[in-house]
Amino acid sequence: MQVRVFVALILLFAACTAETSRQCRRVCARQGECESYATTAEGSDTAFDEGECVAACAALERDPSTAGLVKSHVECVENAGSGSAACSAILDCR
């Protein structure tokens, strides 16, 4: 739950961003697929907003002090594998 609050705060501060990177779009798309699957399975009312994820990722990626966090998260998602079995690993990449 703390992670979701943290992500929400990041998203609030990153509402307006310039161009986005391919890796942010790719990672957020994979994460969005898993989030929607997890939300359906849990019966949760909270929805993952892929556009907000991309905006936050791009903002963090441009900041030299947080660019390493983005790189680590991208590597985690990419190393999670593929298919529905990878979703739990992707959701643990927080």
C-alpha positions as CSV (number, residue, x, y, z in Angstrom):
1,M,0.0,0.0,0.0
2,Q,2.9,2.4,0.8
3,V,4.2,1.8,-2.7
4,R,0.9,2.9,-4.2
5,V,0.9,6.1,-2.2
6,F,4.5,6.8,-3.3
7,V,3.6,6.2,-6.9
8,A,0.5,8.4,-6.6
9,L,2.7,11.2,-5.2
10,I,5.2,10.9,-8.1
11,L,2.3,10.9,-10.6
12,L,0.9,14.1,-9.1
13,F,4.3,15.9,-9.5
14,A,4.8,14.6,-13.0
15,A,1.5,15.4,-14.5
16,C,3.1,17.5,-17.3
17,T,6.1,16.1,-19.2
18,A,7.7,16.6,-22.5
19,E,8.7,13.8,-24.8
20,T,8.7,10.3,-23.4
21,S,11.2,7.6,-23.9
22,R,10.5,4.3,-25.6
23,Q,11.6,2.3,-22.5
24,C,9.1,4.2,-20.4
25,R,6.2,3.5,-22.8
26,R,7.3,-0.2,-23.0
27,V,7.7,-0.7,-19.3
28,C,4.4,1.1,-18.5
29,A,2.6,-1.0,-21.1
30,R,3.8,-4.2,-19.6
31,Q,3.0,-3.0,-16.1
32,G,-0.4,-1.8,-17.2
33,E,-1.3,-5.3,-18.5
34,C,-0.3,-6.8,-15.2
35,E,-2.0,-4.2,-13.1
36,S,-5.3,-4.6,-14.9
37,Y,-5.0,-8.4,-14.4
38,A,-4.3,-8.0,-10.7
39,T,-7.1,-5.4,-10.3
40,T,-9.6,-7.8,-11.9
41,A,-8.4,-10.7,-9.7
42,E,-8.5,-8.7,-6.5
43,G,-11.8,-6.9,-7.4
44,S,-10.1,-3.6,-6.7
45,D,-11.7,-0.3,-7.8
46,T,-8.3,1.4,-8.4
47,A,-7.2,1.6,-12.0
48,F,-3.7,1.8,-13.4
49,D,-3.3,4.8,-15.7
50,E,-0.6,4.0,-18.3
51,G,-0.4,7.6,-19.4
52,E,0.4,8.8,-15.9
53,C,2.9,6.0,-15.5
54,V,4.7,7.1,-18.7
55,A,4.7,10.7,-17.6
56,A,6.1,9.9,-14.2
57,C,8.7,7.6,-15.7
58,A,9.8,10.2,-18.2
59,A,10.1,12.9,-15.5
60,L,12.1,10.6,-13.3
61,E,14.3,9.6,-16.2
62,R,15.2,13.2,-17.0
63,D,16.3,13.9,-13.4
64,P,19.9,12.8,-12.9
65,S,19.2,12.1,-9.2
66,T,16.4,9.6,-10.0
67,A,17.5,8.3,-13.4
68,G,19.1,5.3,-11.8
69,L,15.8,4.3,-10.2
70,V,14.2,4.3,-13.6
71,K,17.0,2.2,-15.0
72,S,16.7,-0.4,-12.2
73,H,13.0,-0.6,-12.6
74,V,13.2,-1.1,-16.4
75,E,15.8,-3.8,-15.9
76,C,13.6,-5.5,-13.3
77,V,10.5,-5.5,-15.6
78,E,12.6,-6.7,-18.6
79,N,14.1,-9.5,-16.5
80,A,10.7,-10.7,-15.3
81,G,10.1,-12.8,-18.4
82,S,7.0,-13.0,-20.5
83,G,3.5,-14.3,-20.2
84,S,1.0,-14.1,-17.4
85,A,3.4,-15.9,-15.0
86,A,5.7,-12.9,-15.3
87,C,3.1,-10.5,-13.9
88,S,3.8,-11.3,-10.2
89,A,7.5,-10.6,-10.9
90,I,6.6,-7.4,-12.7
91,L,4.3,-6.2,-9.9
92,D,7.1,-6.9,-7.4
93,C,9.4,-4.5,-9.3
94,R,8.4,-1.6,-7.2
